[in-house]
Amino acid sequence: MSATTNSINGYLIKNLSPNQWWITDSADEQVAGPFESEQAAVEVASVLQDQPAPAARRRNNKS
C-alpha cells in the first residue's frame, strides 16, 4: 500500500498502484474505484452517503 491516504466524508482515498485511486471504508474494504486521478476519487467520495440499516420488522403476536 502506498503512503498516500486522504479522508473525505468518512471514506479513505488510497493510491494502491500508479494511476489507480480507490475509495475504501474504515474497515479497508473497497467501496469504489479505480479512478485515474485522486481528484476524481475525492469528487465521488464527497457525495457518498452511508445507507441506514433497514428498520426492524415488528412481530405481531396473535396468540
KAPEBEL-V400285 format. One record per helix or strand. SS is the DSSP state (H for helix, E for strand). FROM is the first residue (numbers start at 1). LEN is the number of residues. If there is no record, write none. Layout:
ss->SS from->FROM len->LEN
ss->SS from->FROM len->LEN
This chain:
ss->E from->5 len->4
ss->E from->11 len->7
ss->E from->20 len->5
ss->E from->30 len->6
ss->H from->38 len->8
